[in-house]
Amino acid sequence: MKPWNVEVFGSPVSIGNFSCVIASPDKKIRFSIWTDQKDVPGIKIGDYSLICPGTRISAAENITIGDSCMIASNVYITDSDWHDIYDRALPVGKTRPVIIDDNVWIGDSAIVCKGVSIGKNSIIGAGSVVTCDIPANVIAAGNPAKIVKELDGDKEIKTRKDMYKNPKELSDYFDYLDQENMGENTFLGWLRAIISPTTKD
């Protein structure tokens, strides 16, 4: 959505099938590859994933995001320090790959640092700073992020892939939401809002 607000710098960057990238003028999405090496894996995002406004993914070597992941607004993911502690002229600094497994949900404004692996189905709380590995099927939060809860293994986890199993049903559902949200709109109301807008418009 609004792809002109998605910035891609460098390569390779790949995004899988049925992924949804939502950008806006005030919260652009940035995929950046900045490296001093040749033939790096770059940024790879799997199928059915959701990338929300303001997300920045910056790779010097390798960031891999699995299928059906949800990356909330203003998340920052990086595989590099970008400078050395002492040699700040060094352009990339230390790097280690970031691996985010399938169906991970990363909350608003979280930061995922170099060398981190996040296991399948796990959730990272809003505002968290992830500096070490997070296993599968947990909720982690804080700075630095720590496990605060384990997911209930007896409960089924539905993924974004499941949402796309019946495209017609999904399309009808979104049409219904649009009709509900715009049900009271009229042509005369639209015209009045153009000619004489109020704070409620």
N, C-alpha and C positions, 0 to 999 in steps of 0.2 A: 504494500500500500504506500503510495507516494514515493515511488522508486527514485525520483530525482533528488530525494533527501538521503539516499544511501551513498556513502562514499567508499570507494574501493581503491586502495593504494597498494601497488605491488601485486605479486602473484606467487604461488597459486592460491586462489580462494574458490572453494566449491560448496554448493548448497544442494541438498538432496531434493527429491520429488516431494511435492505437497507441503513444502515448508512455507511458513508465513512470516514475512518480514514487514514490520510496521514502522515507518519512519515519519517524522514531522519536521517542519522547518526549524522549530526551536529545540528539537531533540533528534539530531541526525544520528544515523547509525554509521559507524566507521569500522571497516575491515581493513587492517593494515598489515603488510608484510614488509619488514625492514631488516635486512640481513646482510652479512658480509660473506655468506657462503653461496655456493651454487646448488641447485636442485634440492631445495628444502621441501619437506612435505607441506608446509604452509598451514592454511586454515581449512578444515574440512568439517562441514555440518551435515548431519544425516537427514533422513526423510522425516516428514511430518513435524519438524521442529518449529518453534515459535520464537522469534526474536523481536523484542519490544523496543519502543523509541528510546534513544539515548544510549543504547548498548555500544560499547567499544571493545573490539577484539583485536589485540595487537600481538603479532607473532614474529619472533626472530627465527624460529625453526618449525615448531609443530604444536598446533592446538587442534585437538579432535573432539568434536561434540557429537554424541550418538543420535539415534532416532528418537522422535517424540519428546525431545527436551523442551523445556520452557525457560526462556531467559527473560526475566522481567526488565522493566525500564531502568536505565542508568547503570546496568551491570558493566564491570570492567574485568576482562580476562586477559592475562598476559603470561607469556612463557619466559620472560626475561626481566633482568633488573634495569636494563637499558643504559646503565653506567656502572663503572666499578666504584667501590667505596673510596679508593685512593686515586685512581686514574680516571678522573671524570671526563677526560677527553675521549676515552674508549667509547666507541659508538653503540655497542650492543650490551656489553657486560656479560654476566653469567646467564646461561640459558638452560632450561630443562623442560621437556614436553609437558603439556597439560592434557589430560585425558578425562573427558566427562562422558560417563557411560549412558546407556539408553534410559529415557524417561526420568531424567534428573530435572528438578525444578529449582532454579536459582532465583531467590527473592530480590526485590527492588534494591538497587544501589549496593549490592554485594560486590566484593572484590575477590577474584580467584587468582592466586599468585603462581609463580613458576614452579614446576615440578609436582603439581597437585594432581591426584587422581580422585574422582568422585564416583562412587559405586552406583549401580543401577537402582533406580526408583528413589534415591535420596533427595532430600529437600534441604536447601541452604536458606536460612532465615534472612530477612531483609536487613541490609546494613552490615552483614557479616564480612569478616576478612578471613579467607580460607588460605592458610599457610602450610597445611599438611594434609595427608590423605584422609578422605572420609569414606568409610565402608558403605556397602550397599544397604538399602532399606532402613535408613536412619534419618532423623532430623538433626541438623547441626546449626548452631547459631553462636554469635558473639565475635569478639575480637581479642585473640584469635578464635576462630570457630571451633567449638567442641560439641560432641554429641550430647543432645538434651533429651532425646527420646528415640526409641526403636519403633518402627512401623509394625502394626499388627499383622503377623504372617497369615492369619486366618481370613483377612479381608482381601477381596479382589481389588486389584489396582487397574483402573481403566486408563488407557493411554490416548494420546492425540490420534494415533493410528486407528483406534477403535471408533473415534468420532467420525472418521471418513469411510467407515464400512458401508454406509448407506448414503451416498451423495445426495439423492433426491430428498430424503428425510432431513438431512442437514440444511439443504437449501430452503426447504419449506419452513424450517424452524427459524432461520435468519430472516426470511420474508415476514414471518409472524412477528418477530421482535421489531422489525422496522415499522410494520403497520401499527403495532401497539404504541411505539414511541412517537409516531407521527400522526396518530389517529385524529387528533384535534386540529391538525393543520388544514388551512383552507387557502384558496387562491387569494381571497380578499385579505386574509391575515398576512400572507406573504407580501402582497402589494403594500399594505399599511406599514409593514416592517421596513420596506425599502424606502418609502416616502417619509415616514415619521417614526423611526425606531425608538423603542423605550429600553430601559435597563433590563426588562424581562425577555427581550428578543435575543 
